[in-house]
Amino acid sequence: MLTAFARAFKTPDLRKKLLFTLGIIVLFRLGQHIPIPGIDYKNVQTCMDLAKGQQGLFGLVNMFSGGALLQITIFALGIMPYITASIILQLLTVVIPRLEALKKEGQAGQGKITQYTRYLTIALAILQGTGLVATARSGSLFQSCPVGGQIVRDDSIFTTAVMVITMTAGTALIMWLGELVTDRGIGNGMSILMFVSIAAGFPSAMWSIKQQGKIMDGWLEFGLVILCGLAMVGLVVFVEQAQRRIPVQYAKRMIGRRSYGGTSTYIPMKVNQAGVIPVIFASSLLYIPALIVQFSNSKAGWATWISQNFVKGDHPVYIATYFLLIVFFAFFYVAISFNPEEVADNMKKYGGFIPGIRAGRPTAEYLSYVLNRITWPGALYLGLIALVPTVALVTLNANQNFPFGGTSILIIVGVGLETVKQIESQLQQRHYEGFLR
């Protein structure tokens, strides 16, 4: 990987793209530290110091925002509204025929879906920004902080509107920066910004583990976490690169005087076909009961049961529910993202067939059979990776978020692999050997 980056900086065109991407990253990190108007920043810092990494229900969103959520900066919402909007549009594509037709129109239809995603992102940013301001004003953002209710001193409608508009504009700016990186930089812009947000919290989390460790001044715990993180990275790289290649052969066709086809290729079916989306779905769904109890202030039996079982992540009921939800969403997302019948029809249309399998419905049934068999290990792998932070927190008796969490490792490794692949592909286009060398 380092060799690829070194060769890229020696190529003028790639060097410009890499420097442009680094410049956008610097602007993005700068915006994550600029507070919005109407916030008492001293009280925010006081509560942040008292929290010491205990992010509670807002830990996932705070991780995706690079720590900007709890600091209530202009980029406090991060890219979560865009991620949520993208997932919603992907799910609606299966349900709404108009969106499904746009998806099949190619680049023009995809541009229209992208426009809808932008509009939905702005709407979600307004909704989430309003909720964040209300949460900060009520003191629920930092429950254990004595000055948590004094973060927002002005309760006027004008101040609230300015705060929500500022955070919404910050989300729109993040969207624009991500699209700039995609067009003029290296890699997918949103993925790069997500990578930066998650990686930014690693140093402070690691140092907190060292400071709170008890054996050898915390260095033993620090080393164990590093070893565990390296093992997880190796496992994620191995599984993310694993795929089942189904061979496909195309028959020869005569069009005019030319012969087409007669080639052999394959359909790559990844073990982890769903990526990190099932983990995000399951985490978001498990936050809902705790949020309802938090804002309802009810002392009924159901509220007590939810507070005991679903607020703390180390409870067996929470762990089991989290694991089952990840497995369910893995199968659900694979079912809506990969259509065996559509793939079989396209193969039949262009004269393709799987050796030993008849074209048409038998091919679709065979693809569905292989997909179900290969999704099981992928779903179990996602569930086990996501449970590593919980097991680590219980084992180390730590009271901060585990830095090498399943979601963060999946995203960082996935984005890193894709970015390096893009750099290497562009290097191969510019550095090739001639016939006489």
C-alpha positions in Angstrom: 0.0 0.0 0.0 2.8 2.4 0.9 4.5 1.6 -2.4 1.4 2.4 -4.3 1.1 5.8 -2.6 4.8 6.6 -3.2 4.5 5.8 -6.9 1.3 7.8 -7.1 3.0 11.0 -5.8 5.6 10.6 -8.5 2.9 10.8 -11.2 1.8 14.5 -11.7 -1.9 13.8 -12.4 -2.3 11.4 -9.5 -0.3 13.8 -7.2 -2.8 16.6 -7.9 -5.7 14.3 -7.1 -4.1 13.1 -3.9 -3.2 16.7 -2.8 -6.8 17.8 -3.6 -8.2 15.0 -1.5 -5.9 15.9 1.4 -7.0 19.5 1.1 -10.6 18.6 1.4 -9.9 16.4 4.4 -8.2 19.3 6.1 -11.2 21.5 5.5 -13.5 18.7 6.7 -11.5 18.3 10.0 -11.5 22.1 10.5 -15.3 22.3 10.2 -15.6 19.5 12.9 -14.1 21.9 15.5 -16.0 25.1 14.7 -18.9 25.5 17.2 -22.3 26.7 16.0 -23.8 30.0 17.3 -25.9 29.9 20.4 -23.8 27.3 22.2 -21.9 27.8 25.5 -18.7 26.2 24.4 -17.1 26.3 27.9 -20.0 24.2 29.3 -19.6 21.8 26.3 -16.0 21.3 27.1 -16.7 20.8 30.8 -19.2 18.1 30.0 -16.9 16.5 27.4 -14.1 16.2 30.1 -16.5 14.7 32.6 -17.9 12.2 30.1 -14.4 10.8 29.3 -15.6 8.8 26.3 -19.0 7.7 27.8 -21.1 8.6 24.7 -24.1 6.4 25.5 -26.9 6.4 23.0 -25.1 8.9 20.7 -21.9 6.9 20.3 -22.6 5.7 16.8 -23.5 9.1 15.4 -20.6 10.7 17.3 -18.2 8.2 15.7 -19.4 8.9 12.2 -19.1 12.7 12.9 -15.5 12.4 14.1 -16.5 13.6 17.6 -18.3 16.7 16.3 -21.7 15.7 17.5 -21.0 16.0 21.2 -19.0 19.2 20.6 -22.1 20.6 18.7 -20.1 22.0 15.8 -21.2 23.0 12.3 -20.5 19.5 11.1 -22.2 17.9 14.2 -24.5 15.8 12.1 -21.6 14.5 10.0 -22.6 12.3 7.0 -25.2 10.2 8.9 -28.1 12.1 7.1 -26.6 11.2 3.8 -26.0 7.6 4.8 -29.5 7.3 6.1 -31.0 8.9 2.9 -28.9 6.6 0.7 -30.1 3.5 2.5 -33.8 4.6 2.4 -33.6 5.3 -1.3 -32.0 1.8 -1.9 -34.9 0.2 0.1 -37.6 2.3 -1.7 -36.1 1.3 -5.1 -37.5 -2.2 -4.5 -40.9 -0.9 -3.4 -41.6 2.0 -5.7 -41.8 1.1 -9.4 -40.8 4.7 -10.5 -37.5 4.4 -8.7 -36.9 0.9 -10.0 -37.4 2.2 -13.5 -35.0 5.1 -12.9 -32.4 2.6 -11.7 -32.6 0.7 -15.0 -32.2 3.9 -17.1 -28.5 4.0 -16.6 -26.5 7.2 -15.8 -29.5 9.6 -16.4 -31.7 7.6 -14.0 -28.9 7.3 -11.4 -28.4 11.1 -11.5 -32.1 11.5 -10.7 -31.9 9.1 -7.8 -28.8 11.0 -6.6 -30.8 14.3 -6.7 -33.6 12.7 -4.6 -30.9 11.5 -2.2 -29.7 15.1 -1.8 -33.2 16.4 -1.0 -33.9 13.6 1.5 -30.5 14.3 3.1 -31.4 18.0 3.7 -34.8 17.0 5.1 -33.2 14.4 7.5 -30.6 17.0 8.5 -33.3 19.5 9.5 -35.1 16.8 11.5 -31.9 15.5 13.2 -30.6 19.0 13.8 -33.9 20.0 15.6 -33.7 16.8 17.7 -30.0 17.5 18.6 -30.9 21.1 19.7 -33.8 19.9 21.8 -31.7 17.1 23.3 -28.9 19.6 24.2 -31.4 22.1 25.7 -33.0 19.5 27.9 -29.6 18.3 29.2 -30.1 14.7 27.9 -27.0 15.0 25.7 -24.8 14.8 28.8 -26.9 13.3 31.5 -24.1 13.0 34.1 -22.9 16.6 33.6 -24.1 19.2 36.2 -24.1 22.0 33.5 -25.5 19.8 30.8 -28.8 21.8 30.8 -26.9 25.1 30.3 -25.3 24.3 27.0 -28.1 26.2 25.1 -28.8 29.4 27.1 -31.2 31.1 24.7 -34.5 29.3 24.1 -35.9 31.7 21.5 -37.2 30.5 18.2 -34.7 32.6 16.2 -31.7 31.1 18.0 -33.1 27.6 17.5 -33.7 28.3 13.8 -30.2 29.6 13.3 -28.6 26.6 15.0 -30.7 24.1 12.9 -29.9 26.0 9.7 -26.2 26.1 10.5 -26.0 22.3 11.1 -28.1 21.7 8.0 -25.8 23.9 5.9 -22.9 22.0 7.4 -24.4 18.7 6.2 -25.0 20.2 2.7 -21.3 21.4 2.7 -20.1 17.9 3.6 -22.2 16.5 0.8 -20.6 18.9 -1.7 -17.1 18.2 -0.4 -17.7 14.5 -0.8 -18.9 14.9 -4.4 -15.8 17.1 -5.1 -13.5 14.3 -3.9 -15.4 11.8 -6.1 -15.1 14.0 -9.2 -11.6 15.5 -8.8 -9.9 13.4 -6.1 -9.2 9.7 -5.4 -11.9 7.3 -4.2 -15.5 7.7 -3.2 -15.8 11.1 -1.5 -18.4 10.1 1.1 -16.4 6.9 2.0 -13.2 9.0 2.4 -14.9 11.5 4.7 -16.4 8.6 6.7 -12.9 7.0 6.9 -11.5 10.3 8.2 -14.2 10.7 10.8 -13.8 7.3 12.3 -10.0 7.3 12.2 -9.9 10.7 14.0 -11.2 9.1 17.2 -8.6 6.3 17.4 -5.7 8.1 19.0 -7.7 9.6 21.9 -9.5 6.3 22.5 -6.3 4.4 22.6 -4.7 6.8 25.0 -7.8 6.6 27.3 -7.3 2.9 27.5 -3.7 3.4 28.5 -4.5 5.9 31.1 -7.3 3.9 32.7 -5.3 0.6 32.6 -4.1 -0.9 35.9 -1.4 -3.4 34.8 2.0 -2.0 34.1 0.6 1.6 34.0 -1.9 0.6 31.4 0.7 -0.6 28.8 -0.5 -4.2 29.0 -4.1 -3.3 28.2 -2.8 -1.0 25.5 -0.8 -3.8 23.9 -3.7 -6.3 24.1 -6.0 -3.8 22.4 -3.4 -3.3 19.6 -3.0 -7.0 19.1 -6.8 -7.5 19.1 -7.2 -4.7 16.6 -4.5 -6.2 14.3 -6.2 -9.6 14.4 -9.5 -8.0 13.6 -8.1 -6.1 10.6 -6.5 -9.3 9.3 -9.8 -11.2 9.7 -11.8 -8.4 8.0 -9.3 -8.2 5.1 -9.5 -11.9 4.6 -13.3 -12.1 4.6 -13.9 -8.9 2.6 -11.6 -10.2 -0.2 -13.2 -13.7 -0.1 -15.7 -14.4 -2.9 -17.3 -17.3 -4.6 -16.7 -17.2 -8.4 -19.4 -18.8 -10.4 -18.1 -19.6 -13.9 -20.1 -18.2 -16.9 -19.6 -19.1 -20.5 -20.9 -17.2 -23.5 -21.8 -18.9 -26.8 -20.5 -17.6 -30.1 -22.8 -15.4 -32.0 -22.5 -14.2 -35.6 -23.6 -10.5 -36.1 -23.0 -9.7 -39.8 -19.5 -11.0 -40.6 -18.2 -10.7 -37.1 -18.2 -13.4 -34.4 -19.0 -12.3 -30.8 -18.9 -14.3 -27.6 -17.2 -17.6 -27.0 -15.5 -16.1 -23.9 -15.4 -17.4 -20.3 -15.9 -15.1 -17.2 -17.4 -15.4 -13.8 -19.9 -13.9 -11.4 -18.1 -12.7 -8.2 -20.3 -13.3 -5.1 -18.7 -11.9 -2.0 -19.0 -13.6 1.3 -19.9 -10.3 2.9 -22.3 -9.2 0.2 -24.1 -6.7 2.5 -21.1 -4.8 3.8 -21.5 -2.8 7.0 -25.2 -1.8 6.4 -26.7 -4.6 8.6 -24.6 -3.4 11.5 -25.8 0.2 11.0 -29.4 -1.0 10.7 -29.2 -3.1 13.9 -27.5 -0.4 15.9 -30.0 2.3 14.8 -33.0 0.0 15.6 -31.7 -0.8 19.1 -31.3 2.9 19.9 -35.0 3.5 19.4 -36.3 1.8 22.6 -33.7 3.5 24.8 -34.5 6.9 23.2 -38.2 6.4 23.9 -37.6 5.6 27.5 -35.1 8.6 27.8 -37.6 11.2 26.5 -40.8 9.7 28.0 -39.5 9.7 31.6 -41.9 6.9 32.3 -41.6 4.6 35.4 -43.9 1.9 34.1 -42.8 -1.8 34.0 -42.0 -1.8 30.3 -39.8 1.3 30.7 -37.9 -0.3 33.6 -37.4 -3.5 31.6 -36.0 -1.6 28.6 -33.7 0.4 30.8 -32.3 -2.7 32.4 -31.9 -4.7 29.2 -31.4 -2.4 26.3 -29.5 0.7 27.6 -26.3 -1.0 28.6 -24.7 -3.0 25.8 -23.2 -5.7 28.1 -26.6 -7.3 29.0 -27.2 -10.8 27.5 -30.6 -9.8 26.1 -29.1 -6.8 24.3 -26.2 -8.9 22.9 -28.5 -11.7 21.7 -30.9 -9.2 20.1 -28.1 -7.3 18.5 -26.6 -10.4 17.0 -30.0 -11.7 15.6 -30.8 -8.3 14.1 -27.5 -8.2 12.3 -28.1 -11.7 10.8 -31.6 -10.8 9.8 -30.6 -7.5 8.1 -27.7 -9.3 6.3 -30.1 -11.7 4.6 -32.7 -8.9 4.1 -30.2 -6.5 2.4 -28.7 -9.2 0.2 -32.2 -10.3 -0.9 -33.0 -6.7 -2.1 -29.6 -5.9 -3.6 -29.0 -9.1 -5.6 -31.8 -10.4 -7.8 -31.0 -13.9 -9.1 -33.8 -13.8 -11.6 -32.7 -10.6 -13.1 -29.1 -11.9 -13.4 -30.3 -15.1 -15.0 -32.4 -13.2 -17.5 -29.5 -10.9 -18.5 -27.3 -14.0 -19.0 -29.9 -15.7 -21.1 -30.4 -12.5 -23.2 -26.7 -12.4 -24.1 -26.2 -16.1 -24.6 -24.5 -16.8 -21.3 -24.9 -19.9 -19.2 -23.3 -21.6 -16.2 -21.7 -24.9 -17.2 -23.9 -27.8 -16.2 -26.9 -25.5 -15.4 -29.7 -24.8 -17.9 -30.4 -21.1 -18.8 -33.4 -19.4 -17.4 -35.2 -20.5 -14.2 -32.7 -23.3 -13.3 -29.9 -20.7 -13.3 -31.9 -18.4 -11.1 -32.6 -21.2 -8.6 -28.9 -22.2 -8.6 -27.8 -18.6 -8.0 -30.3 -18.2 -5.2 -29.1 -21.5 -3.6 -25.5 -20.4 -3.7 -26.4 -16.9 -2.4 -28.2 -18.3 0.6 -25.3 -20.7 1.4 -22.7 -18.0 1.2 -24.7 -15.4 3.1 -24.7 -17.5 6.3 -21.0 -17.2 7.0 -21.1 -13.6 6.0 -23.9 -12.8 8.4 -22.3 -14.7 11.3 -19.0 -13.0 10.6 -20.7 -9.6 10.8 -22.4 -10.5 14.1 -19.2 -11.7 15.7 -17.2 -8.7 14.6 -19.8 -6.3 15.9 -19.8 -8.0 19.3 -16.1 -7.7 19.8 -16.4 -4.2 21.4 -18.9 -5.5 24.0 -16.8 -8.4 24.9 -13.7 -6.2 25.2 -15.5 -3.7 27.4 -16.7 -6.4 29.8 -13.2 -8.1 29.8 -11.2 -5.0 30.4 -13.8 -3.3 32.7 -13.4 -0.3 30.5 -15.9 2.6 30.5 -15.2 4.1 27.1 -16.0 3.0 23.6 -13.7 0.3 22.3 -11.6 1.9 19.5 -11.4 -1.2 17.3 -15.2 -1.6 17.1 -16.7 -3.8 14.4 -18.4 -1.0 12.5 -15.3 1.2 12.5 -13.0 -1.6 11.4 -15.3 -2.7 8.6 -15.5 0.8 7.2 -11.9 1.7 7.6 -10.6 -1.6 6.0 -13.2 -1.5 3.2 -12.5 2.1 2.3 -8.8 1.5 2.5 -8.9 -1.5 0.2 -11.1 0.3 -2.4 -8.9 3.4 -2.4 -5.7 1.5 -2.9 -7.3 -0.5 -5.7 -8.3 2.7 -7.5 -4.8 4.1 -7.1 -3.2 0.9 -8.5 -5.6 0.8 -11.4 -4.8 4.4 -12.4 -1.1 3.6 -12.0 -1.4 0.6 -14.3 -2.9 2.9 -16.9 0.1 5.2 -16.8 2.9 2.8 -16.2 2.9 -0.1 -18.7 5.7 -1.8 -20.5 6.0 -1.4 -24.3 6.4 -4.3 -26.7 10.2 -3.7 -27.1 11.0 -3.6 -23.4 
